[in-house]
Amino acid sequence: MSAAAPPILWTPSPERIERATLTRYEAWLERTRGLSFGDYDALWRWSVDELEDFWASIWEYFDVQASGQHERVLGRREMPGAQWFEGARLNYAQHIFRGRDDDAVAIRHASEQRTPAAMTWGELRTLTARIAGALRAQGVGAGDRVVAYLPNAPEAVAAFLACASLGATWSSCSPDFGARVVVDRFAQIEPKALIAVDGYRYNGRAFDRMDVLAELQSQLPTLQRTVLVPYLDPAPDPARLRDAVLLEDFLAAAGDAPELTFEQVPFDHPLWILYSSGTTGLPKAIVQGHGGILLEQLKKLHLHLDAQAGDRVFWFTTTGWMMWNFLVGVLLTPASIVLFDGSPGHPSLDTLWQLAADAGVTIFGTSASYIASCMKDGIRPRERHDLSALHSVGSTGSPLSPEGFEWVYDQLGAGTWLFSTSGGTDVCTAFVGGVPTLPVYRGELQARALGCKVEAFDPEGRSVVGEVGELVVTEPMPSMPLYLWNDPDDERYRESYFDMYPGVWRHGDWVEITERGTAVISGRSDSTINRGGIRMGTSELYRAVLSLDEVLDALVVDLPKAGTDGYIELFVVLREGARLDDELVGRIRRKLREDCSPRHVPDAVEQIAEVPRTLSGKVLEVPVKRILMGVAPERAASRDALANPAALDWFVARAAGA
């Protein structure tokens, strides 16, 4: 007997369904191919069963421009090693700039450092052409790596597009990353040029990064040129660095108005390199290609995000997270983008909502943790800001609680389309998430993405529905990594994704696919609590304990202990003035017993000052578990990959018996 469906919080109006790009795409399929589908699930099943036909339709519908004719859509239908559109030559950046009105706004941007402003398509084209010309004059060409230590600002967008236009390979880190974590990433790929700011401002404080840049230079011997972008200081001194030049002097080498040209590269030519979180060991350097990313973003941003003419799309991100690459990809659509550099909580959590009002944001992208913080602080966005333009809200980064769903509808209005999404850096997209023509059920992601055959596998590798299982992808996707850098035999690639189920991508999340085709993500599968055969994702435990007003944050681990099913330890961060006395511990245990299960009541509850998190905000459950099991701290987690490395010290001391 299937579980009862949760309440529907939003249903698209007939007008919204009619104007959705997805609806127009389906009508085109019927007109040109004689295909018709009774519902989204039927369309999805066609898209994953007939992979070649589906991706060929995306190529044709969005008029992909290529200088070479591909021999076939999919030459080898296996993972890893799928070969897409062999013979085609194209350029990602060419598709960004085609058909643009130079006077139209491409980018609106704001930061703690600069006055809010806008950049037109003409200005973006000119800056991109100048950077490309200067890089070319420096000897940068197809296949060379260019790395960036830049904030979420227009210069970063232009520099990336310049690299792409040349066929050079881009990789970026946010300037709040420490030197060690940047070197761990960039040194692997042997960059030829570095583009960096002198410093940045966050949470009202200025952070000079010139000494960090000098350290990066000393650890990156392949660098031939460092381009210094004035940001914190209007006139930083490049003489403090080796082979450094200010941006304007660098651009002067390209002349006043070079033409922007686009190097035609093979479909699987490296476009950019992203990185795994690096919580254990050296981060994986994930290489993704021009053609695969282009096709995936054309599909995702048109059909699932439904970005259209007049939309202004914002997502809170830094250049060190794949959501920055996703946001830049919105420029493939008729929409414009909104950038923000700074703290979402400075001077208050209202900052991003004020930005949305000022910039006329129509699609507002954020994280589940930001929504949870707004809930905790009693933020009421529509009461304080003019959000009349806002019609859609996206959430990603971690599972959004059902209460978070309700908060969005309570505070932003019943007409808001909330799309919670889940994917990964590894594919630079979402596996499951928004569909503009489907209803939104409380606490559930709307559907699996087109062309992405997501299934839930039980331990025997059988696909299950209505049960929690391993999130797997059983058919190849064009945006899957071409390879991992410095992994010539694909050994690490296979070990990372295909070890558990050979030939099947295992992502490392728990997912339930419901009979309605919706999905529920319940945390990382390698940190799941298993009691008496009942598996529960940590997000469900956090949802219960964080509903208590005294608890601000939490971390839970399941430690092996002889004679037991395991030993659950819950660590909590409390609101100022709150005490972890017997009464509060009792309420925490009662809440977990009632909301989760008696099997998942913690054996111990302890107070900590802060929860250790990665630079992208993820809780370090597995590294903490390993430390408490006696693994050496330096083997359990790379401290430079953490947002708050000092938070690990408590656990290290605890493991040592201090």
C-alpha positions in Angstrom: 0.0 0.0 0.0 1.5 3.3 -1.1 2.0 6.2 1.4 -0.5 9.0 1.2 0.6 11.9 -0.9 1.6 15.1 0.9 -0.5 18.2 0.2 -0.1 20.0 -3.0 1.2 23.6 -2.3 1.2 24.9 -5.9 -0.3 24.0 -9.2 0.7 25.8 -12.4 -2.1 27.8 -14.0 -3.2 27.0 -17.6 -1.6 30.2 -18.7 1.7 29.2 -17.1 1.7 25.8 -18.7 0.9 27.3 -22.1 3.8 29.7 -22.0 6.3 27.2 -20.6 9.2 26.5 -23.0 8.7 22.8 -22.1 5.1 23.0 -23.6 6.4 24.6 -26.8 9.1 21.9 -27.0 6.5 19.1 -26.7 4.4 20.7 -29.4 7.4 20.8 -31.6 8.1 17.1 -31.0 4.6 16.3 -32.1 4.7 18.6 -35.1 8.1 17.5 -36.4 8.4 13.9 -35.2 4.8 12.8 -34.6 5.5 12.2 -30.9 2.9 13.0 -28.3 2.9 12.3 -24.6 0.0 12.1 -22.2 2.0 13.5 -19.2 5.5 14.5 -18.1 6.3 11.0 -17.0 5.8 9.6 -20.5 8.0 12.4 -21.9 10.7 11.6 -19.3 10.6 7.9 -20.1 11.0 8.6 -23.8 13.9 10.9 -23.1 15.8 8.2 -21.2 14.8 5.1 -23.2 15.5 6.8 -26.6 18.6 8.7 -25.6 19.8 9.4 -29.1 16.5 10.7 -30.3 16.1 12.9 -27.2 19.5 14.6 -27.4 19.2 14.9 -31.2 16.0 16.8 -30.5 17.7 19.1 -28.1 20.4 19.8 -30.6 17.8 20.6 -33.3 15.3 22.5 -31.2 17.9 24.9 -29.8 19.7 25.1 -33.1 23.2 24.1 -32.0 25.8 25.6 -34.3 28.6 23.3 -35.3 31.3 23.5 -38.0 31.6 19.8 -38.4 28.9 17.2 -38.9 28.7 14.6 -36.2 28.7 10.9 -37.3 26.2 9.8 -34.7 24.6 11.0 -31.5 25.9 8.4 -29.2 28.7 6.1 -30.4 29.1 4.0 -27.3 26.2 3.8 -24.8 28.1 2.8 -21.7 29.5 4.4 -18.6 32.2 5.6 -18.3 33.3 6.1 -21.9 30.1 7.2 -23.7 31.0 9.1 -26.9 28.7 11.9 -27.9 28.4 13.7 -31.2 31.7 12.6 -32.6 32.9 14.7 -35.4 31.1 17.9 -34.3 33.1 21.0 -33.7 31.6 23.9 -31.9 32.2 26.6 -29.2 30.2 27.1 -26.0 30.8 30.9 -25.9 29.6 31.3 -29.5 26.1 30.2 -28.3 26.2 32.7 -25.4 26.7 35.7 -27.7 24.7 34.7 -30.8 21.8 37.0 -31.8 22.3 39.5 -28.9 21.1 43.1 -28.8 24.2 45.1 -27.7 22.0 47.6 -25.9 20.1 45.0 -23.8 21.2 44.3 -20.3 23.1 41.0 -19.8 24.2 41.3 -16.2 23.1 43.2 -13.1 25.5 43.0 -10.2 25.9 44.1 -6.6 28.4 43.5 -3.9 29.6 44.8 -0.5 32.4 46.5 -2.3 30.8 48.2 -5.3 27.8 50.3 -6.2 25.1 48.2 -7.9 25.3 48.5 -11.7 24.5 46.8 -15.0 26.5 45.5 -18.0 25.0 45.4 -21.5 25.6 42.7 -24.0 27.7 45.1 -26.0 29.8 45.9 -23.0 30.2 42.2 -22.1 31.1 41.3 -25.7 33.8 44.1 -25.7 35.3 43.1 -22.4 35.3 39.4 -23.4 37.0 40.2 -26.7 39.6 42.3 -25.0 40.5 39.6 -22.5 40.5 37.0 -25.2 42.8 39.1 -27.3 45.2 39.8 -24.4 45.3 36.1 -23.5 46.0 35.2 -27.1 48.8 37.8 -27.2 50.2 36.0 -24.1 50.3 32.7 -26.0 47.2 31.2 -24.4 45.3 28.9 -26.9 43.2 25.8 -27.1 43.9 23.3 -24.3 45.8 25.8 -22.1 44.5 26.2 -18.5 43.6 29.6 -17.2 42.7 29.9 -13.5 40.8 32.6 -11.7 40.7 33.8 -8.1 37.8 36.1 -8.6 34.6 37.1 -6.8 31.1 36.8 -8.4 31.5 39.8 -10.6 31.2 40.7 -14.3 34.9 40.4 -14.8 34.7 36.7 -13.9 32.0 36.1 -16.4 33.9 37.9 -19.2 37.1 36.1 -18.4 35.5 32.7 -18.5 33.8 33.5 -21.8 37.1 34.7 -23.2 38.8 31.5 -22.3 36.0 29.5 -23.8 36.1 31.5 -27.0 39.8 30.5 -27.4 39.3 26.9 -26.5 41.3 27.4 -23.3 40.1 25.6 -20.2 38.8 27.6 -17.3 38.9 26.9 -13.6 38.0 29.2 -10.7 38.1 29.5 -6.9 36.5 32.1 -4.8 38.9 34.6 -3.1 37.7 33.5 0.3 39.5 30.1 -0.3 42.8 29.8 1.6 46.1 29.4 -0.3 46.4 25.7 0.5 43.0 24.7 -0.8 43.5 26.8 -4.0 46.9 25.2 -4.6 45.4 21.7 -4.0 43.1 22.5 -6.9 45.1 24.6 -9.3 48.5 22.9 -9.0 47.0 19.7 -10.4 46.1 21.3 -13.7 49.3 23.3 -14.4 47.8 26.7 -15.4 49.4 29.1 -17.8 47.7 32.3 -16.5 46.1 33.5 -13.3 43.4 36.2 -13.1 42.9 37.4 -9.6 41.6 40.2 -7.4 43.8 42.0 -4.8 41.1 41.4 -2.1 37.5 41.3 -1.3 34.9 42.4 1.3 32.6 40.1 3.3 30.4 40.6 6.2 31.5 44.3 6.4 35.2 43.4 6.6 38.0 43.9 4.1 40.3 41.0 3.3 43.6 41.7 1.5 44.7 38.8 -0.6 48.0 40.0 -2.0 50.1 37.8 0.3 47.9 34.8 -0.7 48.5 35.6 -4.4 52.2 35.6 -3.8 51.9 32.2 -2.1 49.9 30.9 -5.0 52.5 32.1 -7.5 55.2 30.3 -5.5 53.3 27.0 -5.6 52.2 27.3 -9.3 55.5 27.1 -11.2 53.7 26.9 -14.6 52.2 30.4 -14.4 53.5 32.7 -17.0 51.3 35.7 -16.2 49.2 37.0 -13.4 46.5 39.5 -14.2 45.6 41.6 -11.2 42.0 42.9 -11.1 41.6 46.0 -8.8 38.7 45.2 -6.4 39.4 46.0 -2.8 42.1 48.6 -3.6 41.5 50.8 -6.8 45.2 50.8 -7.4 47.0 47.7 -6.1 50.7 47.4 -6.7 51.5 44.6 -9.2 55.2 44.9 -8.3 54.4 42.9 -5.1 53.9 39.9 -7.3 55.9 38.0 -9.9 55.1 38.6 -13.6 52.0 40.5 -12.7 50.2 43.2 -14.6 47.1 45.3 -13.8 44.0 44.3 -15.8 43.9 47.5 -17.9 47.5 47.2 -18.8 47.0 43.6 -19.8 44.1 44.5 -22.0 46.0 47.2 -23.7 48.0 44.5 -25.5 44.9 43.5 -27.4 44.2 47.0 -28.8 41.0 49.0 -28.5 38.3 46.9 -30.1 39.4 43.4 -31.2 36.8 41.2 -32.8 35.4 38.4 -30.7 36.0 35.1 -32.5 35.3 31.6 -31.5 37.7 28.7 -31.9 35.9 25.6 -33.1 36.8 22.7 -30.9 35.7 19.0 -30.7 32.4 18.3 -28.8 34.4 16.8 -25.9 37.1 19.5 -25.7 37.6 20.6 -22.1 35.5 23.7 -21.2 36.2 23.9 -17.5 37.5 22.0 -14.5 35.4 21.8 -11.3 36.4 20.1 -8.1 34.9 17.8 -5.5 34.7 19.2 -2.0 38.1 17.9 -1.0 37.0 16.9 2.5 39.1 13.7 2.2 42.3 13.7 0.2 43.2 15.8 -2.9 40.0 17.1 -4.6 39.0 15.4 -7.8 39.6 17.7 -10.8 36.5 17.1 -12.8 36.8 17.9 -16.5 33.7 18.8 -18.5 33.4 19.5 -22.2 32.1 22.3 -24.5 29.4 20.1 -26.1 28.1 18.2 -23.1 27.7 21.3 -20.9 26.1 23.2 -23.8 23.5 20.6 -24.4 22.8 20.0 -20.7 22.4 23.7 -20.0 20.2 24.3 -23.0 17.9 21.6 -21.8 18.1 22.4 -18.1 17.8 26.2 -18.3 15.1 26.4 -20.9 13.0 23.4 -20.2 13.4 23.0 -16.4 14.3 26.5 -15.1 12.0 28.0 -17.8 14.1 31.1 -18.1 12.5 33.3 -20.7 12.7 36.8 -22.2 12.2 39.4 -19.4 13.4 37.1 -16.6 16.1 38.2 -14.3 17.7 35.2 -12.7 19.6 35.3 -9.4 21.3 32.5 -7.6 23.4 33.1 -4.5 26.8 31.5 -5.2 30.5 32.1 -5.4 32.9 31.3 -8.2 34.0 28.2 -6.2 30.7 26.4 -6.6 29.1 24.8 -9.7 26.1 27.0 -9.2 28.2 29.9 -10.6 28.7 27.9 -13.8 25.0 27.1 -13.8 24.1 30.8 -13.4 26.5 31.9 -16.2 24.8 29.3 -18.4 21.5 31.2 -18.0 23.0 33.6 -20.6 22.2 30.8 -23.1 18.5 31.7 -22.6 16.8 35.1 -23.4 17.0 35.9 -19.6 19.5 38.2 -17.9 21.4 37.3 -14.7 21.9 39.0 -11.4 25.3 38.6 -9.5 26.0 39.2 -5.8 29.3 39.2 -4.0 29.2 39.3 -0.3 27.6 37.9 2.8 23.9 37.0 2.6 23.5 37.9 6.2 25.2 41.4 6.2 23.9 43.6 7.5 20.9 41.2 7.9 19.2 38.3 6.2 17.0 40.8 4.4 20.0 41.7 2.2 19.2 39.2 -0.6 15.5 40.0 -0.5 16.4 43.7 -0.9 18.6 42.8 -3.8 15.8 40.9 -5.4 13.5 44.0 -5.0 16.1 46.4 -6.4 17.1 44.3 -9.3 13.6 43.1 -10.2 14.6 39.5 -9.8 12.0 37.1 -11.2 13.7 33.8 -10.4 15.4 33.7 -7.0 17.9 30.9 -6.3 19.2 30.2 -2.9 20.0 27.3 -0.5 18.0 25.3 1.9 20.1 26.6 4.8 19.4 30.3 3.8 15.6 29.5 3.9 16.0 27.8 7.2 17.9 30.8 8.6 15.2 33.2 7.4 12.6 30.9 9.1 14.6 31.0 12.4 15.0 34.8 12.3 11.4 35.5 11.5 12.2 37.2 8.2 9.1 38.3 6.2 10.3 39.2 2.7 7.1 40.4 1.1 6.2 42.6 4.1 9.4 44.6 3.8 10.3 44.5 0.1 8.6 45.0 -3.2 8.9 41.5 -4.7 6.1 41.9 -7.2 8.4 40.7 -10.0 9.3 37.5 -8.3 7.5 34.4 -9.5 9.9 31.5 -8.9 12.2 30.4 -6.1 14.8 27.7 -6.4 16.6 25.9 -3.6 19.6 23.6 -3.6 22.7 22.6 -1.7 20.9 20.3 0.8 17.4 18.9 1.2 14.8 21.6 1.9 12.5 20.6 4.8 8.7 20.4 4.3 8.6 23.4 6.7 10.9 25.2 4.4 8.4 24.6 1.5 5.6 26.0 3.7 7.6 29.0 4.7 8.1 30.0 1.0 4.4 29.8 0.3 3.5 31.6 3.5 5.9 34.4 3.0 6.2 34.8 -0.8 2.7 34.0 -1.9 0.6 31.1 -3.1 1.5 31.9 -6.8 5.2 31.3 -6.3 6.7 28.3 -8.1 9.1 26.7 -5.6 11.5 24.2 -7.3 13.8 22.3 -4.9 16.7 20.6 -6.9 19.4 18.1 -6.2 22.4 17.3 -8.5 26.1 17.5 -8.2 29.3 19.3 -9.2 30.3 16.0 -11.0 27.7 16.6 -13.7 27.2 20.4 -13.2 23.4 20.1 -13.2 20.5 18.6 -11.3 19.3 15.0 -11.5 15.9 15.8 -10.0 14.2 19.1 -9.5 11.9 21.7 -11.1 9.3 21.1 -13.9 7.2 24.2 -14.6 4.2 22.2 -15.7 3.9 20.0 -12.7 2.4 20.6 -9.2 4.6 21.1 -6.1 4.0 18.6 -3.3 5.1 19.6 0.2 8.7 18.4 0.9 9.2 16.7 -2.6 11.2 17.5 -5.6 8.9 17.6 -8.6 10.4 15.1 -11.0 13.5 13.5 -12.6 15.2 15.7 -15.2 14.7 14.9 -18.9 17.5 12.7 -20.3 18.6 11.7 -16.8 17.7 8.1 -15.9 17.7 8.4 -12.1 16.7 5.4 -10.2 16.8 4.3 -6.5 18.7 1.0 -6.0 18.5 -1.3 -3.1 21.7 -3.0 -1.8 21.3 -5.8 -4.4 21.2 -3.3 -7.3 17.4 -3.6 -7.9 15.4 -0.5 -8.8 12.8 0.3 -6.2 9.9 2.7 -6.1 8.4 4.1 -2.9 11.5 3.0 -0.9 14.7 4.8 0.0 17.7 3.6 -2.1 21.0 4.7 -3.6 20.6 7.5 -6.1 22.0 6.0 -9.3 22.0 7.1 -13.0 21.7 4.1 -15.3 22.2 5.7 -18.7 25.0 8.2 -19.7 24.5 12.0 -19.7 26.5 14.3 -22.0 27.7 16.5 -19.1 29.2 13.6 -17.1 33.0 14.1 -16.7 35.1 13.5 -19.7 37.7 12.3 -17.2 39.4 13.4 -14.0 42.7 15.3 -14.4 45.8 13.2 -13.9 43.8 10.0 -13.9 45.1 8.5 -17.2 43.6 5.0 -16.7 40.3 6.3 -15.3 41.0 4.4 -12.1 39.9 7.1 -9.8 37.0 8.0 -12.0 35.7 4.4 -11.9 36.4 4.1 -8.2 34.5 7.4 -7.5 31.3 6.6 -9.3 31.2 3.0 -10.6 32.6 0.8 -7.8 29.4 -0.2 -6.2 27.4 -0.9 -9.3 29.7 -1.5 -12.4 28.4 0.4 -15.4 26.0 2.4 -13.2 26.7 5.9 -11.8 26.3 5.9 -8.0 26.1 9.4 -6.8 26.2 9.0 -3.0 22.8 10.3 -2.0 19.7 8.5 -0.6 16.7 9.1 -2.8 13.1 7.9 -2.8 11.2 7.9 -6.2 7.5 8.0 -5.4 4.7 6.4 -7.4 3.9 9.9 -8.5 7.3 10.4 -10.1 8.4 12.9 -7.4 11.6 12.5 -5.5 12.7 12.9 -1.9 16.4 13.3 -1.1 17.3 12.3 2.5 21.0 13.0 2.7 24.3 11.4 1.8 24.2 7.6 1.6 27.5 7.2 3.3 26.3 9.1 6.4 22.9 7.4 6.7 21.8 6.1 10.1 20.7 2.4 9.8 18.7 1.0 12.7 17.2 -2.5 12.6 17.0 -2.3 8.9 15.3 1.1 8.9 17.6 3.5 7.0 17.2 7.2 7.7 19.0 10.1 6.0 20.6 12.6 8.4 18.4 15.4 6.9 15.4 13.9 8.5 17.0 13.8 12.0 18.2 17.5 11.5 14.7 18.5 10.5 13.4 17.1 13.8 16.0 18.5 16.1 16.2 21.9 14.4 12.5 22.4 15.0 13.4 23.1 18.6 13.9 26.8 19.2 17.0 26.4 21.3 18.9 24.4 18.6 20.6 26.5 15.9 22.6 23.7 14.2 23.4 20.0 14.5 25.6 17.2 13.4 24.9 13.5 13.9 27.1 10.4 13.5 26.6 6.7 13.8 29.6 5.1 15.4 30.3 1.3 15.4 30.1 -0.2 18.9 30.4 -3.8 19.9 27.2 -5.5 20.7 25.0 -2.8 19.3 23.5 -1.7 16.0 25.8 1.4 16.4 26.1 4.3 18.7 24.3 7.5 17.6 25.9 10.8 18.8 24.2 14.1 18.3 26.1 17.3 18.6 24.1 20.5 18.8 24.8 24.3 18.6 22.5 26.1 20.9 21.0 29.6 20.8 22.7 32.1 23.2 21.5 31.7 26.7 20.2 28.1 26.2 21.5 25.3 28.3 21.9 21.6 27.4 20.3 20.4 30.6 18.4 17.1 31.2 15.1 18.8 30.3 16.4 19.9 26.9 18.1 16.6 26.2 14.8 14.9 27.0 12.9 17.1 24.6 15.5 16.4 21.9 15.2 12.7 22.3 11.4 12.8 22.5 11.3 14.9 19.3 13.5 12.4 17.4 11.5 9.5 18.8 8.2 11.1 17.6 9.3 12.6 14.3 11.8 9.9 13.2 11.7 6.6 15.0 12.5 5.1 18.4 15.4 3.4 16.7 17.0 6.8 15.9 17.0 8.3 19.3 20.6 9.4 20.0 22.6 7.5 22.6 24.4 10.8 23.5 23.7 14.5 23.0 26.5 17.0 23.4 26.9 20.7 22.9 29.5 22.1 20.5 30.3 25.7 19.5 29.9 25.2 15.8 29.3 22.5 13.2 32.3 21.9 10.8 31.2 22.5 7.2 32.8 22.5 3.7 33.3 25.7 1.8 30.0 25.0 0.1 28.2 24.6 3.4 27.9 20.8 3.7 28.1 19.2 7.1 31.2 17.1 7.7 29.4 14.0 9.0 31.7 11.4 7.5 35.1 13.1 8.3 33.9 13.7 11.9 32.8 10.1 12.2 36.2 8.9 11.0 38.0 11.2 13.5 35.9 9.8 16.3 36.7 6.3 15.1 40.4 7.1 15.5 41.5 8.1 12.0 44.2 10.7 12.0 42.7 14.1 11.5 44.9 15.0 8.5 43.7 11.8 6.8 40.0 12.3 7.7 39.6 15.9 6.4 41.6 18.5 4.5 41.3 21.5 6.8 41.9 24.0 4.0 38.7 22.7 2.3 36.6 23.7 5.3 34.7 27.0 5.9 35.5 26.8 9.6 38.5 24.4 10.2 38.8 25.3 13.9 35.4 23.6 14.4 37.2 20.2 14.0 39.5 20.8 17.0 36.7 19.9 19.5 36.3 16.5 17.8 40.0 15.9 17.5 40.4 16.6 21.3 37.4 14.4 22.0 38.9 11.5 20.0 42.2 11.9 21.9 40.3 11.7 25.2 41.1 15.3 26.2 
